[in-house]
Amino acid sequence: MTREEVVENALNIIKGLTGVRTAFVLDENIKKQMLAEEGTVQGAGGTAVDNQGVKEAFKRDVVIALIKDPRFRPPPEPTIIMTSNGVVVGQEIFPWTAHEVEGQNVIWLSDGFCIFVDRIQDAPSKFVMPPVSFPELNPSNGCKDVVSCSPAPTADLMMRKHAGMEDNGKLASVLVGFNFVE
């Protein structure tokens, strides 16, 4: 397949997934703007946010943005963790992974995020949004080094405006980056 065919095939695969409303390739201009915006994001109480997923996705040959509704499949791994001195002190927990923290000393910050009390460090913490796998794209369809992530809400809005889309709080976006299999 040519590179153009790989991109078209990847778009078709993503658009065919349940819950995907639309998908499109991000151009270099909006990627630069979004990356700059990601550098300004802070969490609750001024906690630093490091969106490593966006940084990794933007290093890839192609970045596809997909806009999804709640029917889209859940992520295969946690999309947010909290670290302090390189130690994971908190993470997103899914209903099907809740058994993994049973019996541990945790504080639930929400239904889907806990802090591991025994791992708390005497140092500042930050939220990290790691790159997440996206198994639908793989070497069999011309894609390698595939990562997915969610942009910060402000970067998401910037991207939607750039694409001529309205902001819709019932929808969310996922970025999928990949390199070409040579």
N, C-alpha and C positions, 0 to 999 in steps of 0.2 A: 504494500500500500504506500502511496505517496503521503507526505506529511499532511496535505490538505484532506486526503481521504481518512487519515487517522483522526484528525480533528472532527470532521463531519460524523464519523462513526461514533466517537466519544460523545458528541452532542446528542446523537440519536439514542445512545444507550442511556444517558442521563435523563433525557426528556421522556423516555419510556418508563422510568421508575415511578411507582405509585407515590402520589403526593407532589410531584414536581410540576409546577405551573409553567415555568419557562427556564431556559438555560441559554447562555451566550458567552462568547469569549471576551475577556477583558483586554482592553488595549493598554499600551505602555503608559499613556498619559494618566489614565484613571488609577492604574496600579501605583504610580509614584505618589499621587495625591492621597490615596488610601493609606499607603505605608507611612507617609508623613503624619496623617491623622492618628494612626495607631500609636505613634510615639507620644501622643498627648493624653492618652486615655488613663484614667485612674479609677480604682474601685471604691467601694464604700469606705468612708473615713480617710480618703486619700491614699489607700493602699495601692502600691504600684501594680501595674498590669503589663505583662510581657506576652504579647501574642506571637509566640514562636511559630504557630501554625501558619499565620499570614506571611511571616518572614520566609519560611521554608517554601510555601506555595509559590511565592513571587520569585523564587530562584529557579523555578522550573520553566521549560520551553513554552508551555501553554498553561493559562489559568482560565478555567471555566467557572462562571458564577451560575448557581442554580437558585431559583426562588421556589421555596417549598411551603406546603401547608402541613397541618398536624398529622396527616396520613403517612408522611415520609417515614421511612424506617429509623429506628433509634441509632445513635452512633455505636460503632463496635468497641470503642474504648472511651474512658473519661475525656471530656472536652475541656475540663478546667481542673487544675490542681492548685494547691497553695504550697509554696516552698519557703524555707528559711535556712540560710547557709547551705543550700543544695539538698536539704532533707525535705521530703514530702511530708508536710504536717497536716494536710487536708486534701480532700478530693471529692469529686462528683461520685455519687453512688446511685446505681440504677436499682429498680426493684429486684431484678434477677441477680444482682451482685451483693445485695444487702447481707446475705449470709456470710460474706467474707469479713465483715466487721463485727459480727456477733461475738460477744464476750470481750471485745476490746473496749478500752476506756476512750469513748468518743463523745464529742459534743456536736449535736446536730444544729447547723446554722439554718438549714431549711430541710424540706423533705428529701432533697437530693444531694446534700453536701454536708460532710462531717469533718470535724477537726479531730486529729488523733492526739489526745491529751498527753500521752507519754512521749510524743515526739516534739512537743513545743520547744522552741529554741529561745534563748535570750538574745534575739537579734530580730531585725525587721523581717516581716514576711511579705511576699508578693504573690499575686495570682499569676499563674502561668497557663496559657492556653496552648497546649502542645499540638503538633501535627497529628492527625488521626488518619488511620487507613481508610481507603475507599475501594473495597474489593471488586466492585463492578468494573473498574478499569484495571487492566493488567497486561503483561506482555503478549497474551494471546490476541489482544486487540490493538497492539502497537504502542502501548503505554507502559512506561517504567517509572520507578521512583515516585509513585503516586502518593500524594498527601491531600487531606482535606482539612478544613478549618472553618470557623465562623468569624467573620469580621466583627469589630466593635460596632455597636449600634450607630455611632456617628459616621463611621466609615461605610457601613451598610447604606445609610441614607444618602451619602455622597455618591456611592456607586449607582443607586437606583435613579437619582436625579440625572446623573450622567447618561444613563440608559433611557431617559425619558419616561421613567416609571414613577408612579405615585407611591408614597410611603403607606404601607398597610400593616398595622400592628398584628394582624392575624397570620401574616406570612413571615418567614425568616429566610435568610440566605446562607448558603454554604459555598465556599470556594474550593475547587478541586484543581490541583496543579499536577502536571506530569511532564516527563521528558519523553522524547521519542525513542523507541527501540530502533537501533541502527542496524 
